[in-house]
Amino acid sequence: MASRTPRCDAAAIARHLAGPGAPALRAFVERQRWFAAKAHGLTDAQVEDWAALCEDPPLVLFLLRADDARYYVPVALGRACADPARMIGPLAGQSLFDAHWHPDFGGRLLEAMAAGRTLASARGCFRCAAAEPRDHDAWKQAELAPARPHTGEQSNTSMIFDRSLILKSIRQPASGVNPEFEMLQFLTSCPGFTHVPRLVGWVEYADQYGQTTVALLQEYVSNTSDGWTHVLTRLGGLCARLVATDNPGAVDAHGDAVGEALGADMYELGAVSGRLHAALASPSTLPTFRPEPISREDVGKWCRAMVQDVEGLATDITAVPRIPAARAVLEVLLETRRQLTHVAGSLVELADGVTYKIRCHGDFHLGQVLKTPESFAVVDFEGEPARTAEERRAKHSPLRDVAGMLRSFDYAVHAALTGRPESERGALRPALEVWEGRAVRAFLDGYTMTAAESPARVVPASAEAIRRVCAAFELEKACYELRYEINNRPDWVPIPLGGIARLLT
């Protein structure tokens, strides 16, 4: 355990952050990776509710209201955190900081889940629960080891317990049933599907308005990296080999120069994705997971939603003056609006009982899979953060997931080029675009092979129809990406903007 800190109870911390410490709390939230409105900034951050996880050392679970959004922020009081980005401010001669960076936080929360503790709060309570008995080997191993926060760039925050368990704090929790919670429960019960981590425990907040999941404890999946890192590492090696040749833009006809091993990986990733959707299309007694035929009403609703997204995005851009090349963005969106009816019309090929809608991943890309020694594992089933809880739990065509992964290949090419000196990018671009085309074909080949085994048909019969439908969903995804980049990474706006332009040609 950490050394003792001067006495300062949880109530004193809550009073401070609700009063004199409020400006420091607001500044802390605004600079975090998980803060979702960076383009607009933050006007106000207030304490909504809190509960003491532990008084010695002081560890407190907070729900904050940051303008119109709710955030889950565990806070610790102790010696100054080594990472200044996690600091909130001083109190009682010590420092307030993000509790994930306190050495006792992970273990204390693990104990609370294993014991099924309920932590009383001012307006309700935080309930900690376990999905399996504490004598399971994963529990035993985790309790003996310190937890360390994952330092990668995430919209949530994770802690790893000695490669046995992983705790994920859901930074912007939505009221109601958490999509990832129920997806993991369902998928771990599907016989033969082993490409997801097992659900081990959770923490939920409850008040008079209902329940909100704020943390999930899962089995740790042994991996070499996430899919994004894996692909970028391989593409970096490809770029280095191409630059070493006399003609880096040339591509070997047999594909050696674009990495046959990586192509095989994309085929396997496609196969895993098809197995995921086949599992989600299994017959179920649960209405929320029962496959349903896609109707023309579904298609019409999806098309209208696409139009509304584009129109809303155009409105958002005019309201945020600091967007780079705002005029160019608006011109592309205007063209998107003109062509959307034609592009989205291909979704009719899903209707009239041809395919079924099912529960889907909802935010499928290379960062949402782990590269294991043998294959891939799928993680993070929350859905797109900017969607409502109802939208993230809705049944949809699984080709929407497929489109998300195809868009991720485009992002990987841009990221690989950005990692090279500017003088090399023009020569490397043709080879990487060839790689992207081959990666798309390999992924779709692996996907259609295993998706064809689904109990309910989830894709059209022809490869051409699949590609047309994917293109419509890719356009929808690129518009979503554009909104995300505007709010989080304005320098990345050209990536989805270029994707939209290509999809419209």
N, C-alpha and C positions, 0 to 999 in steps of 0.2 A: 504494500500500500504506500501511497505518497506520504510525505511528512505532514504533520498537522499544521493547519493554518489558523490564524487568529479567529476567534469566534465571530461569525457573521452569518445569521441564519438565512434560510431561503426567503422568508418574508421581507427581510431587510434588502436583499438583492432585488426582489420584485418592486419594492417601493422606490428604490434608487432608479431602476430602469424605466419606471412609470413617471418619475419626476425629474430630478436633476440630471440623471444619466440618459434621458431620452434622446438628446441630440447626438451623443456618442453612439447610441444604439442605431439611430437612423443612418449615420455615416457608415457604420459597420455593415448593415444590411445592403446599402447601396453599392458597396464595392465587392460584394460576394458574387462568385460565378453563378450561383443559383438564383440570384435576384433577376426576375424575369422582365423588368421594364426599364432597362438601362437607357434606351433612347429617350424616354420621357423623364427619367429621374424620379426621385422619391420625395414627396412633400412631407409625409408624416409616417412615423412608425410607433404604434402604441401596443402596450401589453394587453392582450385579450384574456388570457388565463395562464395559470402556472401551477406546478406541483413540485414538491421536493422529492427528488429521487434519493438524496442522501444529504444529511446535515454536516457530516464530518468525513471527508471534505465536502464543502458546499457544492452540490450538483443539482441544478434545477431545470425542469422541462418547461419551456415557454411556448405558447402560441402567440404570435404577433399578428397585428393587423397593419400591413404596410400599404397605405392608401386603400385600394379596394381588394387587396389580395391577402390571404392568410399564409403564414409561414411557421414552420416548426423549427425552433432554435433552442437546443439544449445549451445551457450556460454553466460555466465553472468559475469558481473563485480560488485563486492560488497564486503561485509564483508566475511571473510573466511567461507567456507562451513563447517558444522559440521562433514560431512563425508570426511575424508582425501582422500579416494579413488576417490572422484569426483573432486579433486583439479587439476588445470593445472599449475598455478604459479602466481607470483605477477605482478602487473602493476599499476602504478600511486598511490602507497600507499594502494591499495586494492588487491583483489584476483580474478583471473579468474578461473571459475569452470563451470562444467556442469550445464546448465541453468535449467534443470529439478529440480534441488535442490534450485532454487531461488523462493521465495514465490510469486513473481509476474508473473513468466513465463506462467503458465497454464492459468491464467485469461486473460493475454494480448493476447495469441494466440487464446483463445476462442472468445474474442472480434473481432479479425481480421477475423475469420471464419464467425461469425454471420454477420459482416458488408460486407463480400465479398471483403476484401482488397487485393490489389496487391502490393507486396513489391519489388521495383526495386532493382536489383543486378548488379554487374559489367558486367556480361555476358548475363543476361536474367532477370528472375523475379521469385519470389515465389508467387503463387496464392492461396489465402485462400477462401474456399467456404463452403456453408451450403447446406445440402440435404433437409432441411425443414425450415419453418419460425422460426424466433427468439422467437415468442410468445409461442412456444411449452413449456409445463410444464418442460420438462427435461432441456431446456435452462435456464429457470428462476431459477430453483433450483440450477443448476451448477454455475451460475453467482453470486449467493449469498454466495458461500462456497469456502474456499481455496482448491487448488488442492494439492494432496500429491503424490509423486512418489511411485510406487510399488517397493518394495525392493527385490522381488524374483529374482532368477537367470534366466535371459532371454537373448535371442539374440537381442531383441528390448527393448525399454524402455517405460513404461506406466505410466500415471498419472491418478488418480481417483478424480473425482469431486463429493464429498459428496454422493457417491453411486447412482448417477444419470447418469453421463456420464464418459467415460474412453477414454483418448487420448493415442494413440500408435504412438511413433516415430519409423520409420523404419530405423534402423541404417545403413543397407547396401542396399540402394535403387537401384533398377535396372531400366534402361531406358525402356520406353514403358508402356503398360497397366499393372497396378498392379493386380496380381491375386486375392488378398483379396478384393480389392475395387470392382471389377466386380462380384466376388462371392457373397459378401454381398448384392449388388444391386439386383442380380438375386434371391437369396434365400428369401430375405425379401418380394419379390413380389409373392412368391409361396403360394397359399392359403392352409391353414391347417398346414404349417410347421412353428413351433414357437420356434425351438431349436437353434436359432442364435440371436446375438445381432443386433439391427437395426442400419444401417448406418446413422449418423447424419451430418457429415461434413468431410472435408479433406484439406490437403495442398499439392500442387504439385509445382515442380520446372520446369520451361520451359526455353529452350534456343534454339539456331538454330538447334540443333540435335533432339529435340522432348521434350516429357514430362516425368517426373519422380515423382511418388507419394512418399512423404517423411513423411506424418503423416495422420492418420485416427482417426476420432472422432466417437465413437460408444455408443450406449445405454449400461449402466451398468447393467449386469445381476446379480441379487441378488443370492448369493451362499454361501455355507459353506466353500468351498475350491476348488482347482482344483482337477481333478481326481487322479493325482499322489499323492498328499498329502492325499486325502481321503483313497486311497488304502493302502498307507504306514502306516497310523494311525491305520487302521483296522488290518493290518498284524502285527503291533507292539503289539496290544492287543492280537492277536492270539498267538504270540511267548511267551508273558508273561504268558498266561494261560497254554501253553504247558510246559514251564519250571517249572511251579508250580506243575506239575504232576510228578509221579515217572518215567514215560517213555515218554519224550517229542517227540520222534520219532513216537509214535503210533498215528494212525488216526482212529477216530470213523467211523464205517462202514456207518452210516447214514449221515455223513458229519458235525455233530455238532462241532467237534473240528477244522474244517477249516472255520467256519464262514458262516452259511447259509444266513445271511443277506447280506454279501458281494457277495455271489453267486447270489443272487437276483439282486443286483446292477449291476453285470456284464451282466446279462440277459437284464436288462433295457438299459444299455449302448449299447448292441448289437442291441436292437430294435430301439433306436434313430439313430444309425449308418445306419441301413437299411432304415429308413425313410428319412435320409439325401440323400442317394443314389437314392431312389425313386423320391425325389423332383428334383434332378439333372438330372434324366432321363425323366422328364416331356417334352411333346412336346413343342418346342420353335421355334419362328421365327428368333431367333438370331443364326447365323451359329456357333458361338463359344460355344453355349450350346446345339445344336441339337444332340441327340444321334445318333451314327453311328454303323453299324454292325462291329464287330471285324473280320478282314481278316487275312489270313495266312501271308500277307505282314506285318501287324502289329506285329504279333507274331514273325516273323523273325527279325524285327527291334528291338523288346524288348530283344530278346535273344542275339543279337549282342551287344546291349548296356550293357547287364550284363557282357559279356565276356570282353568288353573294360574297364568296371569299375574295374574288378578284375586285369586285366593286368596293368592298370594305377595305381592302389593301390600298386601293387608290386613294380612298379618303384618308387613311392613316398617313400616307406619305405626304399629302398636302399639309397635314397637321404637324409634321416633324421636320422642321427646316434643315436640320443638320445631316440629312441623309446624303451621301455622296451621289452625284449624278442623278438627282431626283427627277429632272426632266426626262432623262433617258429611261428611267424606271417607269415613269408614267406613260411614255410612248409605247413601251413594250406591253404594259398592262392594257392599254387601249386596243392594241392589236390582238391581245389575248381575248379580250371581251368580244371582239368582232368574230373571231374564229371558234370560240368555245362551243357554240351550239353544234358546229360540224364535228369538231374533235370528240366531244362528249357523246355524240350520237352513236359512236361505236359501242357504247356500253349496252345498247339494245341487244347485242349479241349474247349477253348474259341472261336475258329474261325469258319469260314464257316456259319456265321449267327446264331450261337448258342446263343451268348450273344452280348451285345452292349458295346461300349466304351463311356464314358461320362466324363464331367469335374469332378474332384475328389478333396478331401481335399489336398492331396499331401504330408502331413507330419503328419499323424494321429497317436497320441499316448495319453497316459493318461494325459500328461501335456497340451493337446490341448482341453480338455473338462472341464467344470465346474460342480460341484455337486450342483444341486439346491435342494430345499426342496422336490420337487416331482419327479425329473428326472435328466437329464443332458442337458447342452447346449454346442454346438460346437463353438470353437473360433479359431482364427489364421489360416486363409486360404491362407497364403503366399506360402505354399509349402516348400520343403526342401531348406534351404538357399544355399547349395552348388550347386544346379541345376541352369541352365540358366533360364531366364524369359520364353523363348520359351518352355523349358521342363516342367516348372511348370504350364503353361497354356494348355499343350497338353491334349487331351482326352486319357483316359486309362481305363483299367478294374478296377472297384471299389474294387475288391479283393486285389488290391495293398494297399489300405487304410486299409482293414481288416488285412492284414499281418503286417502292421505297429503297429496296436493295439496289436496283439498277441505278437510281439516282446517286447512291452512295459510291458506286464505281466512278461516276463523273467527278464527284468530290475528291476521290482518291487521286485521280489524274491531276487535278488542279493542285492538290497539296504536294504531290511529288514534284511537279514543275516548280512550285514556289520554293521548294527546298534546294533547288539548284541555282547556281549563279545566273543572273539574267542573260548573260551572253550565251548560255547553252540552251535556253528554253525553246527558242525558235526551232533549233535543229532536233530537239528531243520530242517536241509535241507530236509530230506525225507517228512516231513509233508508239508513244503512249496511247494515242487515239486508236491505233490498231489493236493494242493490248485490250483497251476497253471494249472494243467490238467483239473480240474473242472471249473476253470474260463474260460478257452478256450472253453470248451463245452457249458457253459452257454451263453457266448457271441455269439458263432456261432448259437446257437438255437434261441436267440432273433433276431439276424441279419437275418437269413434265413426266419423267419416268416414275417418280415416286408418288406424285399427286394423282396419277392415273389409278393408283391402288386405293384411293379414298373410298370409303363406304358410300358416300354421297358425292356425285360429280361436282367438283369445285372449279374446273376450268373448261372452256370450250374445247371441242374435239380437234380443231385445226391449229397448227402453229401460227398461221397468219392471223387468225382471230385473236389468239392470245396476245400477240404482239400489238395489234390495234388497240385492244382494251388496255394493255399496260401503258401504251403511249398516253391515253387519256388520264389514267391515274398518275403517270409521271408528271404531267402538266399540273395536276392538282397539288402534287407533292412539292414541285418546284415553287409554286406560289406560296405554299406554307413555309418552305425554306426561306423564301424572300422576306416574309414577315419576321421570321425568327432572326435572320441575320440583321435586319434593320434594328431590332430590339437588343441584340446581344453582341454581334460582331459586324459592325457596319463595313469594315474593310473586306468582308467576304461577300458582300452584296453581288459583285459581278459573277459569282459562280452560279447561283440559281437564275440570275438574269440571263446569262448565256444559255443555260439549259432550256429556259422558256423559249428563247429565240429559236433554238435548234428544233424544238418540238413543234413549233408552228410552221416550219418550212416544209 
